[in-house]
Amino acid sequence: MNSSPAKFISIFNDVLGPVMRGQSSSHTAGSYFIGKMARELLGEPPSAAKFIFHPDGSYSRVFQAQGSDLAFAAALLDWTLTDERFPQALKVAHEKNIQLEFSVSPFPEADHPNSVKILLKSKKGKSLSLVAKSIGGGAIKIVKLNNWPVGLDGKNHVVIIPGQKADSRKIQAIIQAYPGEIDLKEREGQALLVTKFQQKPDQALVRELRSLSLGNQLWMAPPLVFPQKGEPIFSSGEEIILQATKRSLSLGKTALTYEASLLGLSEEECYQEMKKRWQVMKEAITAGFEEDKVHLTLLEPSAPKIKQAIDSQAVAIGGPHARAAARAMAVMHTANSLGRVCAAPTGGSAGVIPGVVATLAEEKNLDETQIVLALFAAGAVGLIVAHRATFAAEIAGCQVEIGAAGAMGAAAVVEAAGGNCGQALDAAAISLQNTMGSPCDLVQERCEIPCHTRNAVAAASAFVCADIILGGYQNPIPLDETIDAVLASGQMLPPELRCTSLGGLAVTPSALKLKKKK
């Protein structure tokens, strides 16, 4: 077994995904994945669950407005994240006699704005406590399990064995023959072995481990996403350019190679998976243009009107920039109506990439392969952001969500236009350089204002950034350094400007006076 695996970041798992119900990847999708893993570890249908949010965190302010409560409930009901019944999750949980409690109270392990403490009980009397955090884009970390420190991210098959310290070496010896990772914790004569496998452990191994565990007890959970099968072939913009140059590949093709190698899939399998993500994006655009499917809380649906105005030449300029903006807003309409979207890289920025790529496909008559490679090019930029920074506005503001999406979109445009890898990364860099420092100041804890228009502008500006680079601008500050600066500037933002709705536009008199429609 390996003791220190490389950082595992996947385009499908972490950048152009998950496919989710809106509206927030951190507070909706991330909450679902935390709840799903908690249910798996409990190992039995739950009868009661208490969710505790720290008063200084983001969860405490947005868990109802952004559907965290629905997501936790859906997970405990063992539904999928995109289940059509999602809006009724709390009601169904009540009908099934699952007692849910949401409270706001300090707890010492809350070291992240999206920290949550969960206390679970099963119908057979089994109990479980854990501390987790949603770290951006749907990614999660389980940091404590029954007061033991653990580091679970839902990307492996997990078997956790509590036992006597005296038996820990015997358990380790049994596990050594299997490929994976092992982490031994010891205290006061007791031990906890956290084992992570790439493949599902066979039943014979599970039975043997259970016989050596304390109280014949194991905690087990399957992966929530694609498990890792290979090593990443790059983690920075500099490394991507080296790979692309060495193999004479575009950014999109290099990213496709990365994903196939990392997940142990063929390039054709990755191609087909990206087609599925693209289908979700197209459906989200279509739904957002249908007013009867849009149910916003603060705003009136505007994407259909904007589209009609563009089509009838009733706007000042129009063109691809305006059409990309309208499509981006349509996806945000869908996301904020609890519709199905693909996080790109987050739920709050889910409109940018569909808006850009759908408009590219229309303007340049792209075929299916060109569309897929444009999406992989966008994903490559997101990979670098994920490796070097974060997708959590709670950590670094809007610049790492909608700002990151705009950068990804700029790279997609360059890819579709036939530009090289370096040009695509430079387009992404100048995009980020122009959104640096942007706060997350969502009005009334909803991803509506100013998220709709910021998605629209990011989609439109992706074309401008691509044209500037393809036209001859020489970018002096590369993408890697730009991302480092973005993270540093974001961490300088006060908490009021990082997804708490306590600053910026969120506290203007007009924003505070807005009435919710539902």
Secondary structure as UniProt FT lines:
FT   HELIX           11..15
FT   STRAND          19..21
FT   HELIX           25..29
FT   HELIX           30..42
FT   STRAND          46..53
FT   TURN            55..56
FT   HELIX           59..62
FT   TURN            63..67
FT   HELIX           68..76
FT   TURN            77..78
FT   TURN            81..82
FT   TURN            84..85
FT   HELIX           86..88
FT   HELIX           89..95
FT   TURN            96..97
FT   STRAND          99..104
FT   TURN            108..109
FT   TURN            113..114
FT   STRAND          115..122
FT   TURN            123..124
FT   STRAND          127..136
FT   TURN            137..138
FT   STRAND          139..145
FT   TURN            146..147
FT   STRAND          148..152
FT   STRAND          157..164
FT   HELIX           165..167
FT   HELIX           168..175
FT   TURN            176..177
FT   STRAND          180..187
FT   TURN            188..189
FT   STRAND          190..197
FT   HELIX           203..212
FT   HELIX           214..216
FT   STRAND          219..221
FT   HELIX           237..247
FT   HELIX           251..263
FT   HELIX           267..288
FT   HELIX           291..293
FT   HELIX           303..311
FT   TURN            312..313
FT   HELIX           319..335
FT   TURN            336..338
FT   STRAND          340..342
FT   TURN            348..351
FT   HELIX           352..363
FT   TURN            364..365
FT   HELIX           368..388
FT   HELIX           393..396
FT   HELIX           398..400
FT   HELIX           402..416
FT   TURN            417..418
FT   HELIX           421..433
FT   TURN            434..437
FT   HELIX           443..445
FT   TURN            449..450
FT   HELIX           451..470
FT   TURN            471..472
FT   HELIX           479..492
FT   HELIX           495..497
FT   HELIX           504..507
FT   HELIX           509..513
//
